[in-house]
Amino acid sequence: MEPIGEKDLRASFVNCSKGEARRLSVPRDLPELPWADLDFLGWRDPGAPDRGYLVTEYAGDLVGVTLRTPQSSHRSFTRTTACAMCLTGHPGSGVSLLAAPRAGTPGRQGNTVGAYFCSDLACSLYLRGKKQTGLLRYEETLTLDERVTRTLTNLHVFLDKVLAP
């Protein structure tokens, strides 16, 4: 992923108001992030742990979405769960259900789309082995490029739903 400046990052959000985008918490280390290892930028808000944000290239544009952990999903799993985007297995609460308000009128009417993500939104780093979950990784025959393509395809299917009219 190419580095993103704060202004472009804030302008990319499609499922919140411009005022909300101006107020959201951006990563403090934005310029120092490992951009070459990121397929999308995802982070949780340290001041509001139920909030997360995701920014990626989608259909030739930079698209950002706000995410929230639904109230009913604040539970700790005792089993292994897998992220629906990158298919990385995590113990305990390493995977979270995150809901995104839909863009436009459907979102203003309260409609959301949910998916299970790595709780820290660091799918790209797990794919590359730069971050570990504490579990043994399943041996896959797919190359890194194929796993990245699979992850981005899964993410784009999620974004299709967020952006659907």
C-alpha positions in Angstrom: 0.0 0.0 0.0 1.2 3.5 -0.7 1.6 5.8 2.2 -1.4 8.0 3.0 -1.4 11.4 4.6 -3.8 12.4 7.3 -5.8 14.7 5.0 -6.3 12.0 2.3 -7.1 9.5 5.0 -9.8 11.6 6.6 -11.3 12.5 3.2 -11.6 8.8 2.3 -14.4 7.9 4.8 -17.6 7.0 3.1 -19.9 5.9 6.0 -19.6 8.9 8.4 -20.0 12.6 8.2 -17.1 14.9 7.3 -17.2 16.2 10.9 -16.9 12.6 12.3 -14.0 12.0 9.9 -12.3 15.1 11.2 -12.7 14.0 14.8 -11.7 10.3 14.4 -8.4 9.1 16.0 -5.7 8.4 13.4 -2.7 6.3 14.1 0.0 8.5 15.8 2.7 6.8 13.9 1.0 7.2 10.5 4.2 8.2 8.6 6.3 5.4 10.2 3.8 2.5 9.5 5.2 -0.4 7.5 3.4 0.7 4.3 5.2 -1.9 2.1 3.7 -4.7 4.3 0.2 -3.3 4.3 -2.6 -4.3 1.9 -5.0 -2.1 3.7 -4.7 0.2 6.7 -6.7 -0.9 9.7 -6.6 0.3 13.3 -8.5 0.4 16.5 -9.2 3.7 18.4 -7.2 3.6 21.7 -9.6 6.0 23.3 -12.7 4.1 22.3 -11.9 0.4 22.0 -15.3 -0.4 20.4 -14.3 1.6 17.4 -12.1 0.7 14.4 -11.2 2.1 11.1 -10.2 0.6 7.8 -8.8 2.4 4.7 -8.0 0.7 1.4 -7.9 1.2 -2.4 -11.2 0.1 -3.8 -12.3 0.5 -7.5 -9.5 3.0 -8.1 -10.3 5.2 -5.1 -9.2 5.4 -1.5 -12.1 4.2 0.6 -12.3 4.4 4.4 -15.0 2.9 6.6 -15.7 3.3 10.3 -16.3 0.1 12.3 -17.8 -0.7 15.7 -18.0 -3.7 17.9 -21.7 -4.4 18.5 -22.6 -4.3 22.2 -23.6 -8.0 22.3 -20.2 -9.2 21.0 -18.1 -8.1 24.0 -17.4 -11.7 25.1 -14.2 -13.7 25.3 -14.1 -16.8 23.2 -12.4 -19.9 24.6 -12.0 -21.5 21.2 -10.0 -20.7 18.1 -11.7 -18.4 15.6 -10.6 -17.2 12.2 -10.7 -13.8 10.6 -13.2 -13.8 7.6 -10.8 -11.6 5.6 -7.3 -13.2 5.9 -8.4 -16.6 7.4 -5.8 -16.3 10.2 -6.7 -18.3 13.3 -6.7 -16.6 16.6 -7.1 -17.9 20.2 -9.6 -16.2 22.6 -10.8 -12.8 21.6 -8.3 -12.3 18.7 -11.2 -12.1 16.2 -14.0 -9.6 16.6 -17.3 -9.0 15.0 -17.1 -5.5 13.5 -20.0 -3.7 12.0 -19.8 -0.9 9.5 -22.7 1.5 8.9 -23.7 1.4 5.3 -22.8 4.4 3.2 -25.4 7.0 2.3 -29.1 6.8 3.0 -29.1 3.1 4.2 -26.5 4.0 6.8 -28.4 7.0 8.0 -31.4 4.7 8.4 -29.3 2.6 10.8 -28.4 -0.3 8.4 -25.0 -2.0 9.0 -22.9 -4.7 7.6 -20.8 -7.0 9.8 -17.9 -9.3 9.4 -15.4 -11.1 11.7 -11.9 -9.4 11.5 -8.6 -9.8 13.3 -9.4 -7.7 16.4 -6.4 -5.5 15.8 -7.1 -5.2 12.0 -3.5 -6.3 11.3 -4.4 -9.0 8.6 -1.5 -7.9 6.3 1.0 -8.4 9.1 -0.3 -11.9 10.0 -0.3 -12.9 6.3 3.4 -12.0 6.1 4.4 -13.6 9.4 5.3 -10.1 10.8 2.9 -10.6 13.6 2.0 -13.9 15.4 -1.2 -15.1 17.0 0.4 -17.7 19.3 -1.1 -20.5 17.3 0.6 -22.7 14.8 -0.3 -21.5 11.3 -1.9 -24.0 8.9 0.4 -24.8 6.1 -1.1 -23.4 2.9 -0.1 -24.2 -0.7 -1.1 -20.6 -1.8 1.7 -18.1 -2.3 1.8 -14.9 -0.4 0.5 -13.0 -3.4 -2.4 -15.5 -3.7 -3.2 -15.1 0.0 -3.1 -11.3 -0.3 -5.4 -11.5 -3.3 -7.8 -13.7 -1.4 -7.8 -11.2 1.6 -8.4 -8.2 -0.7 -11.2 -10.1 -2.5 -12.9 -10.8 0.9 -12.4 -7.2 1.9 -13.9 -5.9 -1.4 -16.9 -8.2 -1.0 -17.4 -6.6 2.5 -17.0 -3.1 1.0 -19.5 -4.0 -1.8 -22.1 -4.5 0.9 -21.1 -1.3 2.8 -21.4 0.8 -0.4 -24.5 -0.9 -1.9 -27.3 1.6 -2.6 
